[in-house]
């Protein structure tokens, strides 16, 4: 394979771990899978995705034939020094327009780029598909005759009833020939096809190339060969813009391949795994950061040999599992059921491994005296924050069992790069809870019930919530006591609003609960900055009032009404129906109804207040934190969805507001940038849905309302002031796009959001334009809080006692608030000799010939040694 690559006969195009989806993926995972793929190529094949050096004229090329395309990928490829790319799945009408305006080759520029530094040369394949019948020209009946795997007698044929003919001297005709892709999914897996395609095409090439009057030069080629020819013909350097090429910005959502068949369903399909993916991405980033810091600190302390660097293998496994799941049939929710189980099993295994990396790194970093550090593989120092029993189950938080004999220690990890003031909730086994900081300061605690059902609370497990200030990327230590004297531990006030038919409240004595029959009266939960008014009956509704934190509460606050509705889409009654890919609704959504009003639980306390409403197919939790700063400026929304008893239904959450947004709304692309959208009445309803990997917002001249999400889902704004999110879809049939199955393996899924209301100031109005819009710093931080939760890691009790622990704050200075640390990724493809031997210093490191006869220039003592697979190298060492 190396020989073929070096000879230019085989190219590794893009070189990522997979060909990613571009709708549902987050840019963190897009970058990570690209790094993993490129490093694997370098380590195992000694190559890069189309090498570019002074010895040849080839270039790095990105090929994308996936589920529509966003501008994030060309930007990342450009930053990876790729120069050209190819795309395929674009709406058929757009392709037709581009063809008519001769724009199928263009420079793709980022919308914010005022120059041309982000320009990427892009070739758009002009026809329906990337298979051979649709790549040589507009008539598939003709093109299919040049797919020589379909020769008579084979297993596949041409559906247009005109088979290919083997090329012999008698049937070569004079014709124009295009250089076209020659392949398809699941092809070239047998030697016979290689021979069929090569021998027949070579005869065509030989004929054309020996007849100069045809003015054709035809040959087999690679993408690099093609792009090099284009650059040469226009007389420009690789990656440069030919003078007559248009410059385009934006994305190509939403995609339809024919009629009104829009591929907007997969923006939501299998949301359980979309959510799990984001959880693991956050854990991967946190584990990478803590591992890198732990190894560096161990090296600094001269203890590298005592730290479990073998955890690096767990990081590699997780990187590859996360990378694999970014595939355009994985995170999209469009794989077969048994493949989905395999994805989930891999993700869960990696999540367990990442939690181990995190607790091992945290163990070393919080030790006050590193001499007391001992690592035992079978005796972890810390517990994980939660556990999942199976790949398709929801997490269960770890219970901290308190004992009057002494304190339990709790380590909190803040994975974001800013100091964090927030409320943290842990499970405890007693109502007599006292929480102290590392320096002995007692913290206020809000004690709440743990509910096993809508109206039954646990008598053994309770929730303790306290406010903490955590260092950026740091670990803070807290002491948790079972203490009868806990004056700063306050119990939540809980009210159950019951539906009235056979539902009773079952509460235990430590936390009394009031109950009343549900009615139509409005009630409120509020904090210093937010008030939510709620009315719950057969249909849920609620509202938000924003009070500017700068002004006095006594002043007349402006009110923005946000009604929350749940609606249901069906699918068409005949012909084509919705499936894993397609969203083909049977008209506008209908209101979600159930016969009885829900059981509603209202919890109020000093640190948070929440309302939980239990409906038949979902459980809605709305929580407000009474905490200064970012955590207290948005509403926390969790919707637990379970539609496993439904048939061909899609459940959506709709926010109805009095914001005058018109027909414009904004969605993010891969968590990286915002894209203005417009609702077009001339298009079918399903054409107006877009992916929402991290956020969407609507705005007018006074306010912006942003819905932040912890999982990728489909979103739209179908009327002024509306924002609508598809929560889950259960569909009983295939939509004829290659899956061969419906979506019937739904799980109980927790969709998590933050709803942020901001006043629009002159500053952020000026940054918006017809093509650009940007989240505020507050919005960025809110999204980071949502997607990178604090991890609560209890220290396991030890018979020999717990050695002294201390806060770990790694940053010497605070990062600017508009900077985000994407990752701190360790690379361990090399060997560091200087730390290899215990109690010995390295004095000399000199490369030698294998028999030690010849020497090369000595290396620096802190150099690392890199070996390709199967290689043997010799070095002279001097140790002292």
C-alpha positions, 0 to 999 in steps of 0.5 A: 500500500505504501508503494501505491501511495508513494507512486501516486496510484492510491490516494487517501482522500481527507484522511479522517477516521471516518467520513463525518456527517456535517449536520449533527456533529460538533466541531470538537469531534470533527477536529478530533476524528481528523487528528486521529485519522491523520496521525494513524496514517503517519504512524502506520503508512508513513504518509499524510492525506495526499502529501505535499512537499518539495519533491512532488507536485501533489496536494492534500485533497478533501473529498466529501460525498455525504449528507449535505455540507456545512462550511465548517468542514472546508474551514477545518480542512483548510486549517489542516493544509488541504487545498481542494475538496469535492462534494456531492449531496446538494439539493437537486434544484441548487445543482441545476442552478449552479450548472446553469450559471457555470458555478459548479466549481467555486471558492467556498469562503467563510461568511465572516471572512472579510478577505480570502484566507478561508477560501477552499477550492470546491468541486460540486458533482453535478448529477443526482448521485455518485454512482457510475450511472450518474457521473459521466453525464446527465443520462444515466441510461448512457452512463450505466453502459460504462459501468463494466461491473454490470456486464451481462452475466454478473450479479447486477445490471443496468435498470434502464435495460441497456447493458454495457458491452465489453470494449473490443476493436470493433465497437469503439466509436468516436465520442467525447469523454469526460473524466468522471468518478468511477465507483459506488458504495460496496464496490471494488471488493472483488478482483474481477471488478478491478479487471473489468473496469481497468481493461475496458476503460484502458481500451477506450483510453488507448483509442481516444489517445491515438486519435488526435483528431478527437482532441481528447486526452483520457487516463485514469486519475486521482482527485489530485490529478484532476485538481492539478490539471484545473490549477495548471489550466488556469495558471494558478498555484494550488489552492488559489482562486482561478480568476473566473471562479465565483466565491460563495459563502453559506451552507447547503441545508436542507437537502432534497434528492427529488420532489419534496423529499427533504432529508431533515428527519435525521437531524433528530433520528435516535436522539438518545445516541445523539445525547450520549455522543455529546456526553462522551465528547465532554468526558473525552475533552475533560479526560484529555485535559486532566491526563495531560496535566497529570502526566506533566505534573508527575514528570515535573515531580519526578514521579512519571514512573509511578503514574498510570500512563497506561491510561493513554490506551483508554484515551485512544480507544475513546478517541476512536469510538467517538470518531467512529460515531461521527460517521454519516450513518452513525450520529445521524441515526440512520444505521441498522438496529444491530449496528446501532447496538454496536455503536452504543456498546463501543461508546459505553465502553469508552465512557467507562474508560474515560471516567477511569482516566479522569478519576486517576488523574484527579487522584494524583492532582489533588494530593497535597503531598505527592509522596503519599500518592499510591496507585492501585489498579483494583482500588480506585481512590475516587468514585465516578459521578454516575454509572450506566447499566447498559448502552441504552440506559440512562445514567444513575448518579452515585450515592454518597453514603455519609457516616457520623464517624467522619466526613466524606470528601468530594472532588469537583472537576470544572472542565471549562477554562473559566472560573465557575460559580454554580449550583452542584447537586449530589445524592446523599443518604441522610437529611443531616448534611453539612458541606464545608470548603477546603478551608473549613467554610460552611456552605448553604445547602438546599435539601430536596427529595429524590422522587421514584415516581410522579408522586412517590419520594424516596425515604433513603436517598436525598438531593443536596444542592450547594453553591461552589466556586471552581477554578478553571480546568481545576479540581476543588475539594469539599468535605461532606458531613453527616451532622445533626447541627447543620444550621445552613442546610435548608429544606425545599418547600415542595407542593404536589398539584395532583390530577385528582383521579387516584393519585395521592402523595406519598411522602416520608417524614424527613421532607414533608410535602404539601398537596392540592388538586390541580387547577387553572390558576397561574403560579410562579417560580422565580430568582433574583433575575428570572421569573417563570409563570406557569399554567399546567392542564391538559396542555402544558404552557409556561412563560418567562419574565426577564428582569435586567440584573443591572436595574432595580427590581423595583423598576418596571421590568420588560416582560417577554412571554414565552409559551411552551407547547408540545405538538405532534406530527404524523406522516403521510397516509399513502405513498412515501412516508417519513423514515430515518432520513426523510421528514414527510409530515401529514400537514401541520402539527397537532397539539399534544393532548391527554385526558387527565391533567399532569401531576405537577411538582413545585419545588422552591428553595434558596438555591433553586426552584423547579417545576416538574410536570408528568405527562404520559409521553414526557416529563418536563422539568423547568429549573431556575438557579438562584445563583449570581452570574451565568448559572442564574441567567438562564432557565434549565429545561430537561424533557424526558421523552418516551414515545415507545408506544406511538406509531408514526409520530414525532413529538415536538416542543414549540416555544411561542413568544411575542418577539417580533422575529418575522420569518428570520431565525438563526441556527448553529453549524456544528457548534462553530458558527451561526447561520441566518435562516429564513422561513419560506412559505413557498417551500414545504414545511419539512424544507424549513427545518435545520440541524441544531447541534448546539443552539438556535435563536430568534430576535427582534430589535429589543430581545434575543431568545436563545435555546441552547441544547446538549444534543443535536436535534432538528429545529425551525421557526414556522411563524414569527416569534416561534421556535420549534424543536423535534424531540423524538421520532418513531416511524414504522417504515423505511423511507427507501434511502438505503437503511431498509428499516424503520425507526422502532428502537426508541429509548427513554431519552433525556433532552437537555436545554438552557433557555437564555433571554438577552436584551439586545444592546447597540454592541451586539446589534452591530455585529449582525448582518444578512449573512452573519450573526454571533452569540454573546459572550454570555451565550457562549458561556451558557452553552459551555455550562450546559455541555460541560457539566461539573463532575462530582467525584466522591473519594472512597473511604479508606481504612488507613485514612485519607491523605491531605487533599488540596484544590488543583488550579492549573492556570497561572493566569485567567484566559480571556472570556472570548477564548475557548480551549478546544482540547489539551491532547496528549500524543504518545507515539514516541518514547521519552528515554530521560524518564525511563529509569528510576533514580538515574539521570540520562547523560547521553542519548546518541543514535548508533548503527545496529551493530554499534559501529557507527554513530550519529549526532547526539540528541538532546537528553530530553528528546523522544524516540519515534519508531515506525512499526517493525523497525529496530533502532540502536542508541548509546546511553550514558546513565548516572 
